Amino acid sequence: MTKRYIHILLAALVLLASASCHRRPLEDPSEVVRIRIDVNVRAVTNVNTNIRNSVHIYGTTASLWEDKIKQLYPELMRVLVYDPDTDKLLAQSFIANTEMNEEGETVFTGNLGISHGNYNFLVYNFDTPTTQVTAENTESEILAFTSEISPAMRTKVLGTKADDIEDEYAGISIRYEPEHLMVGNERDVRISPHDTMVVIHTEASTVIDTYYLQVRVRGLQFASTATAVISGLSPSNHIGFNERTVDPSAAVVFEMKKGYDEELDGDNKNILCAVFNTFGKIKQTTSDLFVTFNVYDTAGNLLQYRANLDSVFDSELARKYHWLIIDDDLLVIDIPDPGQNQQSGNGGFQPQVDDWEEEIGEIEL
C-alpha cells in the first residue's frame, strides 16, 4: 500500500469522524444499499483520445498526456447521500474496492446501510490534492475548486516591471490547474420498506476539461523555463448539479515544455507546449481570453509574450480535439541571445543593463 493511499484513507476516516451532517435514523441495518459506480473515461476529450502524436518533448520519451491519463483512474471514491426535500447531507461513505467490468472500465463497489426513503446520491474521487471540495453538507452548494496562487508566485508569473501585464490581470484570480474530478450523480432514488438489497448503477465522468496548447518558438535554445497564464476560465464547479461558476472568471497557470512538432512547416519546428486542465472556458467570455507566456532565458531574464485566444478557442481544432494551436500570424515567440543585450520582438520584455562607465582613481583604505 502506497504512502499516498494510506494518507487518503486516514483523511477519509478523520472526515467521517468529524463531519457534521443532518442524518435520518438508520433504523434497520438489514436494509443495505449496494453502491456500484461505473467510472467512464471514454468521454474525456484529448486525454486518452485525439492525442497530437506529432509532438515530441526534448530530453524525454514520456508523453505530455501521461500525467492527465493517470488522473482518470482514481483510488478512492466518496459517496454522499442527500435528502431531496431539504438538500441536506444525510450520510456518507468511502469505497475503494475495484474490479473491471466487461467493457474494461473500472467499477467501484461498496455497501452503505440506510433506512427506506427517497435519496440523491453524489459520488466523486477523493484523491485529488489540487482539486478541493467544500460545502459538502448541502447538495446545491457543494463546490470543487483550486487554490489561488501565492502573492510571491503571482509576482514571479506576472513580473515586476511589465506594468501592462499586471494591469491586464488586475482583479483576476490566478489559480492552480485542477486535477480530474470524476463525479457521478443519481437523483430521486427510491428505497422501499420491502427492499433488502438495492443496487445503484451510476457513471462517474470528469467535470474537468483538458486542452493542448502550442506556440512556435525561435531561439528555443536560449529558453530556460516557461509558464503560461490563461484568463477567461471558470474557477470552480457546483458538482451537485455539474454547474460551472462563471462570475467572476479566473485564470489558470501551468508549466510549458520545450519540444518540436513534426507537422509544422519550415525548418524551424521548435515549440513551447503543454497539456493543461481547467474547469472550462466560459462561453460568454471573449474580451479577456488571453494567454501570457513567461519565459526565463538562460541568463535569468524574464521575457513575456501575450496573445488573444478568442479565435484559437473558436477554431475547428479546438472544438473537435481541444487543441489550442497558436499559428504564426497570431504569435511567434522570439527569444534573443541574452549575450547580445537586445530587445526581444513580438511584445517580449527583457530587462537591460546600462553600459559600464570606466573611471580611474585611487581608493583610500
Secondary structure, DSSP 8 states (H G I E B T S, - for coil): --HHHHHHHHHHHHHHHH----------TT-EEEEEEEE--TT-TTTSSS--TTEEETT----TTHHHHHTTS-S-EEEEEE-TTT-BEEEEEEE-EEEE-TTS-EEEEEEEE--SEEEEEEEEES--SSSEEE-TTBTTT-EEE--B--HHHHHHHH-SS-HHHHHHTTT-EEEE-----EEEEEEEEEE-TT-SEEEEEEEEEES-EEEEEEEEEESGGGEEEEEEEEEEE--EEETTTTEE--SS-EEEEEE-EEEEETTSSSS--EEEEEEEEES-B-TT--TT-EEEEEEEETTS-EEEEEEE-HHHHTSHHHHHH-EEEE-TTT--EE---GGG----STT------------------
